[in-house]
Amino acid sequence: MSEEGFIKIDLNEVEDGSDPIPPGLQKVRVKAAFKKHKEGSEYPYIDVRLSPLEAGAKYDNRILFLTLSFHPQALWNMSSS
């Protein structure tokens, strides 16, 4: 495949101005969860929005995103127990 016409952008040294949340286990609050289904996709997914609770004051307004797929080969499964 030819790379002619493509724009190459190196984002390795780019910073977004915010610190990452410290590594480790973090308590979070679920702000919202939506079941969605992309057009053309066979399986739906759940789009979850979270906010950290104890990471520190500078992270209070941070929104974390989690996507959970209903695909049978996904790394998580729901149970009805």
MIDOSE-1310 file (N, C-alpha, C; in nm, 2 decimals, decimal comma, always signed):
residues 81
msee	+0,08/-0,12/+0,00/+0,00/+0,00/+0,00/+0,09/+0,12/+0,00; +0,07/+0,21/-0,09/+0,14/+0,34/-0,10/+0,10/+0,43/+0,01; +0,20/+0,51/+0,06/+0,18/+0,61/+0,16/+0,17/+0,74/+0,10; +0,17/+0,75/-0,03/+0,15/+0,88/-0,10/+0,02/+0,94/-0,06
gfik	+0,01/+1,07/-0,03/-0,11/+1,13/+0,00/-0,15/+1,13/+0,15; -0,07/+1,05/+0,23/-0,10/+1,04/+0,37/-0,02/+1,15/+0,45; -0,07/+1,20/+0,55/+0,01/+1,30/+0,64/+0,05/+1,22/+0,76; +0,18/+1,23/+0,78/+0,24/+1,16/+0,90/+0,26/+1,26/+1,01
idln	+0,20/+1,22/+1,13/+0,21/+1,31/+1,25/+0,26/+1,23/+1,36; +0,37/+1,28/+1,42/+0,43/+1,21/+1,54/+0,38/+1,27/+1,67; +0,30/+1,20/+1,74/+0,24/+1,26/+1,87/+0,32/+1,21/+1,99; +0,43/+1,14/+1,97/+0,50/+1,09/+2,09/+0,55/+1,19/+2,19
eved	+0,58/+1,31/+2,14/+0,63/+1,42/+2,23/+0,53/+1,52/+2,27; +0,40/+1,50/+2,23/+0,30/+1,60/+2,25/+0,23/+1,57/+2,39; +0,22/+1,68/+2,46/+0,15/+1,67/+2,59/+0,02/+1,74/+2,58; -0,09/+1,69/+2,65/-0,22/+1,76/+2,65/-0,24/+1,86/+2,76
gsdp	-0,13/+1,88/+2,84/-0,14/+1,97/+2,95/-0,20/+1,92/+3,08; -0,24/+1,80/+3,08/-0,30/+1,74/+3,20/-0,22/+1,62/+3,25; -0,21/+1,60/+3,38/-0,14/+1,49/+3,44/-0,23/+1,37/+3,43; -0,17/+1,25/+3,41/-0,25/+1,13/+3,42/-0,29/+1,10/+3,56
ippg	-0,40/+1,03/+3,58/-0,44/+0,99/+3,71/-0,33/+0,89/+3,76; -0,29/+0,90/+3,89/-0,19/+0,82/+3,94/-0,22/+0,67/+3,92; -0,11/+0,59/+3,90/-0,14/+0,45/+3,88/-0,19/+0,38/+4,00; -0,25/+0,27/+3,99/-0,30/+0,19/+4,10/-0,45/+0,18/+4,10
lqkv	-0,51/+0,12/+4,20/-0,65/+0,11/+4,22/-0,71/+0,24/+4,25; -0,82/+0,28/+4,19/-0,89/+0,41/+4,21/-1,04/+0,38/+4,23; -1,09/+0,45/+4,33/-1,24/+0,44/+4,35/-1,30/+0,55/+4,25; -1,40/+0,51/+4,19/-1,47/+0,59/+4,09/-1,62/+0,59/+4,11
rvka	-1,68/+0,69/+4,06/-1,83/+0,70/+4,06/-1,88/+0,69/+3,91; -1,98/+0,61/+3,89/-2,03/+0,60/+3,75/-2,12/+0,72/+3,73; -2,09/+0,80/+3,64/-2,17/+0,92/+3,61/-2,28/+0,89/+3,51; -2,25/+0,80/+3,41/-2,35/+0,76/+3,31/-2,31/+0,64/+3,25
afkk	-2,41/+0,56/+3,19/-2,38/+0,44/+3,11/-2,49/+0,44/+3,01; -2,45/+0,42/+2,88/-2,54/+0,41/+2,77/-2,52/+0,29/+2,69; -2,62/+0,22/+2,65/-2,61/+0,11/+2,56/-2,62/+0,17/+2,42; -2,52/+0,14/+2,34/-2,51/+0,19/+2,20/-2,49/+0,08/+2,10
hkeg	-2,51/+0,11/+1,98/-2,49/+0,01/+1,87/-2,45/+0,08/+1,75; -2,32/+0,07/+1,71/-2,27/+0,14/+1,59/-2,34/+0,08/+1,47; -2,37/+0,16/+1,37/-2,43/+0,12/+1,25/-2,33/+0,03/+1,17; -2,38/-0,09/+1,13/-2,29/-0,18/+1,06/-2,22/-0,28/+1,15
seyp	-2,23/-0,26/+1,28/-2,17/-0,35/+1,38/-2,27/-0,46/+1,42; -2,22/-0,58/+1,44/-2,31/-0,68/+1,48/-2,35/-0,68/+1,63; -2,26/-0,63/+1,71/-2,27/-0,63/+1,85/-2,28/-0,49/+1,91; -2,37/-0,47/+2,01/-2,38/-0,34/+2,08/-2,27/-0,33/+2,18
yidv	-2,26/-0,22/+2,25/-2,16/-0,20/+2,36/-2,22/-0,10/+2,46; -2,16/-0,10/+2,57/-2,20/-0,01/+2,68/-2,09/+0,10/+2,69; -2,13/+0,22/+2,68/-2,04/+0,34/+2,70/-2,05/+0,39/+2,84; -1,95/+0,37/+2,92/-1,96/+0,41/+3,06/-1,87/+0,54/+3,09
rlsp	-1,92/+0,63/+3,16/-1,85/+0,75/+3,20/-1,83/+0,75/+3,35; -1,71/+0,77/+3,40/-1,67/+0,76/+3,54/-1,60/+0,89/+3,58; -1,60/+0,91/+3,71/-1,52/+1,02/+3,77/-1,45/+0,97/+3,89; -1,32/+1,00/+3,90/-1,24/+0,95/+4,01/-1,28/+1,02/+4,14
leag	-1,28/+0,94/+4,25/-1,32/+0,99/+4,38/-1,21/+1,03/+4,48; -1,10/+0,96/+4,47/-0,99/+0,98/+4,57/-0,86/+1,01/+4,51; -0,85/+1,05/+4,38/-0,72/+1,07/+4,31/-0,66/+1,20/+4,35; -0,74/+1,29/+4,41/-0,69/+1,42/+4,45/-0,77/+1,53/+4,38
akyd	-0,77/+1,65/+4,44/-0,85/+1,76/+4,40/-0,83/+1,80/+4,25; -0,71/+1,79/+4,20/-0,69/+1,84/+4,07/-0,75/+1,74/+3,96; -0,80/+1,62/+4,01/-0,86/+1,53/+3,92/-1,01/+1,53/+3,93; -1,07/+1,62/+4,02/-1,21/+1,61/+4,05/-1,30/+1,63/+3,92
nril	-1,26/+1,71/+3,83/-1,34/+1,73/+3,71/-1,31/+1,64/+3,59; -1,22/+1,54/+3,62/-1,18/+1,45/+3,51/-1,29/+1,35/+3,48; -1,31/+1,32/+3,35/-1,40/+1,22/+3,31/-1,33/+1,10/+3,25; -1,35/+0,98/+3,30/-1,29/+0,86/+3,25/-1,39/+0,79/+3,16
fltl	-1,34/+0,72/+3,06/-1,43/+0,66/+2,96/-1,40/+0,51/+2,96; -1,50/+0,42/+2,96/-1,48/+0,28/+2,96/-1,59/+0,23/+2,86; -1,54/+0,14/+2,77/-1,63/+0,08/+2,67/-1,63/-0,07/+2,69; -1,75/-0,13/+2,71/-1,77/-0,27/+2,73/-1,85/-0,33/+2,62
sfhp	-1,79/-0,42/+2,55/-1,85/-0,48/+2,43/-1,93/-0,60/+2,46; -2,04/-0,62/+2,38/-2,12/-0,74/+2,40/-2,07/-0,86/+2,31; -1,96/-0,84/+2,24/-1,90/-0,94/+2,15/-1,87/-1,06/+2,23; -1,90/-1,18/+2,18/-1,87/-1,30/+2,26/-1,73/-1,33/+2,30
qalw	-1,64/-1,27/+2,22/-1,49/-1,28/+2,25/-1,44/-1,17/+2,33; -1,52/-1,08/+2,38/-1,47/-0,97/+2,46/-1,41/-1,03/+2,59; -1,33/-0,95/+2,65/-1,25/-0,99/+2,77/-1,34/-0,99/+2,90; -1,46/-0,95/+2,89/-1,55/-0,95/+3,01/-1,68/-1,01/+2,96
nmss	-1,76/-1,07/+3,05/-1,89/-1,12/+3,02/-1,98/-1,08/+3,13; -2,11/-1,06/+3,10/-2,21/-1,03/+3,20/-2,27/-1,15/+3,24; -2,31/-1,16/+3,37/-2,38/-1,28/+3,42/-2,51/-1,23/+3,49; -2,61/-1,32/+3,49/-2,74/-1,29/+3,55/-2,75/-1,35/+3,69
s	-2,64/-1,38/+3,76/-2,65/-1,45/+3,89/-2,67/-1,34/+4,00
